[in-house]
Amino acid sequence: MPSSYAVRVIGSEQAALDFIEQRMLKNLRADCLASVIAFAPVYCIQERFQAMRNQSLFVRLFVAACIVTVISPICALAQAIPDLAGAWILDAAKSDAIPVPAGRGGAAAASVNQLVIKQTPAAVTMTQGQQTYIFNFDGSETFLSDGRAAKATAKWDGDKLVISWKGEYFAGPAKGYMTTSGQEIYTVSGNVLTVEKNQNTQKGAEHLKFVYNKT
């Protein structure tokens, strides 16, 4: 066989191989593209579904966190508020002397030794002697007509009931009107009620402590 024919045959075989290889690559690319096109919607749907699931889970966790954030302080506050309601008798041996208005002894002194408290979620009512006061927890003021001519507000501070008051009185022509203020702090432990009274007057700061036993 002439060498020129052999070259042509080899060249034809090489061309054929190149042609077959190109067709195979073309078909392979076409098959791959068809597979990608066919699988793409399914993949996108799966990705979208997973994103929705993740988003739904995030929303549920966020809502749960908000509920816990709101409810926890309320529950803690509800657990912290003590029950002061009842009739209480002064334990004179553990208390400071209760000031009694001039000219009033005997029954008057005995009556101020008794403290009766009624309590609701909205207010607390206190009766001592001839005086009865209702202290609301909405921030409204209660006028004190026991000689202080003051206005008071009440609030819970943890497990303590705090009554804050402020008044003004005429101290004479030389001093004119003066301001007086104070706080009464009520705490209870079992059948023992402790009342601490702090006030600022023209005589200076004054601190009194009274201990009551439940009857």
HUFENJO-V135626 format. One record per residue. N is the residue number from 1. PSI is psi in whole degrees, -180 to 180 (999 if undefined). BURIAL is + if it has 16 or more other ideal C-beta (glycine too) atoms within 10 Angstrom, else -. Layout:
N,PSI,BURIAL + N,PSI,BURIAL
This chain:
1,133,- + 2,150,- + 3,-33,- + 4,-36,- + 5,-41,- + 6,-39,- + 7,-39,- + 8,-39,- + 9,-48,- + 10,-42,- + 11,-39,- + 12,-42,- + 13,-40,- + 14,-40,- + 15,-40,- + 16,-43,- + 17,-42,- + 18,-41,- + 19,-46,- + 20,-42,- + 21,-43,- + 22,-42,- + 23,-42,- + 24,-43,- + 25,-39,- + 26,-44,- + 27,-39,- + 28,-43,- + 29,-40,- + 30,-43,- + 31,-42,- + 32,-43,- + 33,-41,- + 34,-39,- + 35,-42,- + 36,-44,- + 37,-39,- + 38,-36,- + 39,-24,- + 40,-49,- + 41,-42,- + 42,-43,- + 43,-44,- + 44,-41,- + 45,-44,- + 46,-42,- + 47,-43,- + 48,-42,- + 49,-42,- + 50,-41,- + 51,-40,- + 52,-41,- + 53,-44,- + 54,-41,- + 55,-43,- + 56,-42,- + 57,-41,- + 58,-43,- + 59,-43,- + 60,-43,- + 61,-39,- + 62,-45,- + 63,-43,- + 64,-41,- + 65,-40,- + 66,-42,- + 67,-44,- + 68,-41,- + 69,-38,- + 70,-42,- + 71,-38,- + 72,-49,- + 73,-35,- + 74,-45,- + 75,-42,- + 76,-41,- + 77,-42,- + 78,-37,- + 79,-28,- + 80,-26,- + 81,119,+ + 82,170,+ + 83,109,- + 84,-4,+ + 85,143,- + 86,179,+ + 87,128,- + 88,137,+ + 89,133,- + 90,134,+ + 91,93,- + 92,-32,- + 93,-24,- + 94,7,- + 95,160,+ + 96,162,- + 97,136,- + 98,125,- + 99,130,- + 100,130,+ + 101,145,- + 102,139,- + 103,1,- + 104,107,- + 105,-168,- + 106,-111,- + 107,-37,- + 108,-43,- + 109,-40,- + 110,-36,- + 111,-36,- + 112,-12,+ + 113,-8,+ + 114,133,- + 115,122,+ + 116,127,- + 117,133,+ + 118,137,- + 119,135,+ + 120,169,- + 121,-23,- + 122,-22,- + 123,168,- + 124,135,+ + 125,128,- + 126,131,+ + 127,123,+ + 128,118,+ + 129,-127,+ + 130,3,- + 131,132,- + 132,127,- + 133,143,+ + 134,119,- + 135,115,+ + 136,152,- + 137,13,+ + 138,8,- + 139,-5,- + 140,156,- + 141,149,- + 142,128,+ + 143,129,- + 144,116,+ + 145,36,- + 146,24,- + 147,-18,- + 148,-21,+ + 149,50,- + 150,166,+ + 151,139,- + 152,153,+ + 153,155,+ + 154,147,+ + 155,160,- + 156,133,- + 157,88,- + 158,-121,- + 159,17,- + 160,140,+ + 161,123,+ + 162,121,+ + 163,116,+ + 164,136,+ + 165,157,+ + 166,134,+ + 167,173,+ + 168,137,- + 169,160,- + 170,119,- + 171,17,- + 172,165,- + 173,-34,- + 174,-41,- + 175,-23,- + 176,-149,- + 177,137,- + 178,154,- + 179,138,- + 180,148,+ + 181,165,- + 182,178,+ + 183,147,- + 184,124,+ + 185,122,+ + 186,125,+ + 187,146,+ + 188,141,+ + 189,103,- + 190,-122,- + 191,22,- + 192,126,- + 193,127,+ + 194,130,+ + 195,121,+ + 196,127,- + 197,119,+ + 198,130,- + 199,151,+ + 200,120,- + 201,-178,- + 202,-16,- + 203,-5,- + 204,-171,- + 205,141,- + 206,136,- + 207,124,- + 208,146,+ + 209,133,- + 210,135,+ + 211,130,+ + 212,146,+ + 213,141,- + 214,138,- + 215,999,-
